């Protein structure tokens, strides 16, 4: 029964996203076009912009990698697992055969877009079910469903349904935590390895693994001489394999195992290849607020990035004693690490990885839960409109 309710919630959310995207055309008549390849990757799908808009920005890079591998310079910033899955899904899809007459030196075959969009949403649906299963390990079923509602209502949740790694990473992280809680250490290590082949933040699951293992030993759930402990050690060794294999590929193919880091600053997000502490970054944003027009898009973006960062970090520390320590480690790392590059760019999207706090937020909001949900949805509608019309959000 709960699976059916989760499916209904997902379908309503997906339909509303498309409806908002379609209506946005009436209010935002100019397409922003603030990213490359939209005319060679997205427009050839033949779909209306309110559909292919969910492949904007990073989506075009993942689709090009899916078709052409890492032939484009600096595309190595994008990790390989997600585009690889798109390629596999596309090759296996006999219902959507590729166009043999398409010049793939210029265009990306539309079937890659269809596959990517379908794949992201299917993965999300599975992730929602396992997120529910994870939540009810500690809370009532009602909290589990409300956490799913809050997750999909989150202002940047539309990235889960876009051609981005968000849904895949969510599934891998949720699956990892669920398997760790069930003491299936080897399978958890495999998922951690896959997560590290999806995004660099997958490496956070290694210290999380160690923290969970420590708690289980401390609580005498397993002993150092048990078979489970040996399996846990195997899981720890598996955890970073995804990124290590990607680094090995980059070393042999491009003679730079850290190409995914060195190419980051070249994508216009003002990231730097040195560590900048959060207070310095916050000070920089305060200067932006004092010098940029408050009715401009740069001010709006900076305000979003600044607000999402401080609110998420603030809520995390309020919930410190209320959530599992391993949940805290992962969430704190997911929120802090992006800021060390000298910018809060994309923080509204990275804040999605604070989903482990949502059950706490459900309880914390109490009778104001509906107000929180409505506020989230209204902001998500604005951001969906901007994103699908080609304007940078996160």
Secondary structure as UniProt FT lines:
FT   HELIX           2..27
FT   TURN            36..37
FT   HELIX           38..42
FT   HELIX           43..45
FT   HELIX           49..52
FT   HELIX           53..55
FT   HELIX           58..68
FT   TURN            73..74
FT   HELIX           75..77
FT   HELIX           80..92
FT   TURN            94..95
FT   TURN            100..101
FT   TURN            104..106
FT   HELIX           110..135
FT   TURN            136..138
FT   HELIX           141..153
FT   TURN            155..156
FT   HELIX           157..161
FT   HELIX           166..181
FT   TURN            182..183
FT   HELIX           185..196
FT   TURN            197..198
FT   HELIX           200..203
FT   HELIX           204..218
FT   TURN            219..220
FT   TURN            224..225
FT   HELIX           227..239
FT   HELIX           241..254
FT   TURN            257..258
FT   HELIX           259..262
FT   HELIX           264..267
FT   HELIX           278..291
FT   TURN            294..295
FT   HELIX           297..318
FT   TURN            319..322
FT   HELIX           325..336
FT   HELIX           337..341
FT   TURN            345..346
FT   HELIX           347..350
FT   HELIX           351..357
FT   HELIX           358..365
FT   HELIX           366..368
FT   HELIX           369..388
FT   TURN            389..390
//
